[in-house]
């Protein structure tokens, strides 16, 4: 289970890093990318939540969040 937590946590970090790369860009493309990455981040965050809940239900303390 910890591998899944690690991978999903890393995905959240990568999403933030990707957005950082558009920091100084001013265009419609930036807005489109930001909107899409924000949506992916929500899904990824939900996945991490479910992984943590599953791990807790198996009697292990949660990691992250």
C-alpha positions in Angstrom: 0.0 0.0 0.0 2.8 2.4 0.7 4.0 2.2 -2.9 0.6 3.4 -4.1 0.7 6.2 -1.5 4.2 7.2 -2.7 3.3 7.2 -6.3 0.1 9.2 -5.9 1.8 11.7 -3.6 4.6 12.1 -6.2 1.9 12.7 -8.9 0.5 15.5 -6.8 3.9 17.1 -6.5 4.5 16.7 -10.3 1.2 18.5 -10.9 2.3 21.4 -8.8 5.7 21.5 -10.4 4.1 21.6 -13.9 2.0 24.6 -12.9 5.1 26.3 -11.5 6.5 26.1 -15.0 3.7 28.3 -16.3 4.2 31.0 -13.7 5.3 33.8 -16.0 3.3 32.7 -19.0 0.3 34.9 -19.8 -2.0 33.3 -22.3 -5.1 31.3 -22.9 -2.9 28.2 -23.0 -1.8 28.8 -19.4 -5.4 29.1 -18.3 -6.3 25.9 -20.2 -3.4 24.0 -18.7 -4.1 25.3 -15.2 -7.7 24.2 -15.4 -6.8 20.7 -16.6 -4.1 20.2 -14.1 -6.4 21.4 -11.3 -8.9 18.9 -12.4 -6.3 16.1 -12.4 -5.0 17.2 -9.0 -8.5 16.9 -7.6 -8.8 13.3 -8.9 -5.3 12.5 -7.7 -6.0 13.9 -4.3 -9.2 11.9 -4.1 -7.3 8.8 -5.1 -4.7 9.4 -2.3 -7.6 9.9 0.2 -9.1 6.5 -0.8 -5.7 4.8 -0.6 -5.2 6.2 2.9 -8.7 5.2 4.0 -8.2 1.7 2.6 -4.8 1.5 4.5 -6.5 2.7 7.7 -9.2 0.1 7.4 -6.5 -2.5 7.3 -5.3 -1.3 10.7 -2.4 0.9 9.5 -1.9 4.5 10.4 -2.3 7.0 7.5 0.5 8.6 5.7 0.5 12.0 4.0 -2.5 14.3 3.9 
